[in-house]
Amino acid sequence: MSVAEDLIGRMYSSVILGQDLGQVFEGLAAANRDVLFGVQVQCYLNNDYYYMSFQNAEEGMAQDMDEAGGCNPFPPLAAIIPFQSVLYSERYIAPEMVKRSEFYERVLSKRNTFDRSRGFLMHRKDGDAAIVAFTMPDDFVGKEDLFLCDTLERIRPHFQRAFSLALELRQREQKAYLGAHWLERIPSAAMVLDRGLHVAVANAEAERMFRSSDLIDVDCRGELSTRSHSQRKLLEDTAANVRLNKRPVGPLALHGEFMPGTLFAMTPIRVLERSPAYLDCFVPADEAVLAIVIDPSSLSVAPVTYLQECMDVSKREAELIQNLVVGLSVRETADKMQISYNTARNHLARITDRVSLGSQSELVRLASDLSVRVPR
């Protein structure tokens, strides 16, 4: 197997397995200790780096590159070089100019007499670029130089295809995840927010809440909306907090006259745990947040007939169970059903005895579980 074939195989393996791109050049770098091998993903408009990996570089290379900032003369070349060819930096910047630059003094001269680079673009979009670069010292000439240049020419189209494959895999995985049916297993209104308060996908319980509730819905932009500005601000701040700190928040109460007793919680969703960092600037980083809204007034309650059948109770006893499930006390239930408190207590005693339960809370848990299992 040739050196180029080995590199191509390593590149595809790195993409499929989600590994660090820097390891692709380990063997070639070991055979050419005087050459600096690098893979960089950066904004070439302002020299911001998203990802850097080097071979044959001393510790601190990445930090020096960051601190040197805009004095690096090489990144701007990414805006003008053709995607279909290898870059030879001396055709754009003379080696003697490189050696007179601040970047040479602050970064390159600490390692060797590097004065030119060879490389190519793997991807370029909106001022960001993924670049493979070999940086050579001034005395690296002859057959060794020709060999590395020939290797770059051979691997360029294959590396570009492999990088495109990595982007496609990430995009497809994101779409598949956001369209998943796992949300239906959550018994409350649940939705995935892909950015801000924008709802990417919601379960059936959430869709019912949006259609029937006066408390919370989705506006014309597809974002969660409430009747209160302060409540919406609380939702926005919570989503931002979850994304920033990568930690769940809640449950929190949405207080106010429009949403009494409503609770919500948010937690980050790691869509692509193994997705490599070098793709983040081309495919947005995972910002998916799972939001769950619990509105006591819209909790699912099993139908009276279903409770009668499952628990062997009368119609009035089943109605009493329904009221307890939605959070009413025994006294509140008695008032709503227009019966005395003692009558309600007697109903409750007969029910718990019939289903062999020891308390009201156990009855509510059983009935709540039945309500989740009822087919709609």
Steps between C-alpha positions, in 0.01 A plus 500: 500500500634843404530790744213682326273193517578458870415865570173476307401188692583669831296806402186300422547294817531820704177635352299182549621448857482867600870510589743791520620602153850563629574129539468452122853639445681327787694257278597757238600749769724240667686457171540876447595649837599838358155567352211643700179311418178675590124479461317822582140613494480876525337822397746637247340845516620571853733206576275343763574129548231242572725196482876439472701180488875483437768238448871576558408804708619577849255551783341842490469525121122542509525766771764692306280488189205635695701778660659603170151571368478717192873516431492154336540567125383156383125474588388780262623282213205268569270764353671509162657161427305263271323213667619266224874543548779485757621825654869595461533796734816643338292578191310753712738593783877499447691291761716802591183695582385217724830517690462874548147466636392530862343156468838345417657660805219405738417150374702342219856592605449330838486165323708520182574718199151443354439737211243341266196274508335244277138415552142484376147577607276218616199729539424871476180679601408852611852605598583168669737241360638157583863482386773238474843667508861379491742776606861452393830650616714687247742208458230244425553465123562242230346153492346523847318820411384358167376184669285689753362729230410199286334336801288809559392504135395134524307519826327838447183385316458198729535707818247749366250220429560348843440834672179547300394154615560601864279806456227298332504236773468765769215679326309177444548388858369831629190482279433139598530581869273802488238291323518215750190350660648476850313816600173305492622295794488811721153527660507881521522765230858473371686666216850550361619860464773513235583870546362766731140400569447358151312167513665246271273210592232439765314198629125450464436625854676828419308537173174459693615762751582745219153453347289513813686694767476873557821482701773417252514452123724531195509832313528561125879465520471154653614619843349438844281790597305599813254775583746655745825671402661409831413132453646496150814671634529225762478234227762679289741544790461138606571366150808723474620385842459132406697546178777698668553277803400166340290420806128443557288769666167458678232427562413869525160658547355733238330730747235743398127541452509330160699191603427408862674183612670429166848351524775455245848347485776506240801277446774495235489230235836373382400408146845397383714390791779374274487776241847653454562865581645579157148492349338746741544817295355341184209319665362694798603363836237303683266744675203268529309538826223274626218707652221342703192699600264370768162675512295346783176607333584300189639185657388184325226325697370152422134499389232414756408178318864391493541559873175314569618200302858489633424573866149355533352823634174686441464797266499751789802335657682520167416873479643547850822328390525730197481809721765370738733424207490861375602622847178587678473421870221278636311809623541678164387183324191478724408861421548445126290181504239667724524233768589526867857468620410185695343342193820570303705346779279190496539468123877525538507235776295255291724554196830449684360190668375356169833542323703402809683829537609652828465873431361775278846571355534137387159522334599818314826341382313195370236708323766731352686199365179372344443838335840484332427153366157587358515493117383826346 
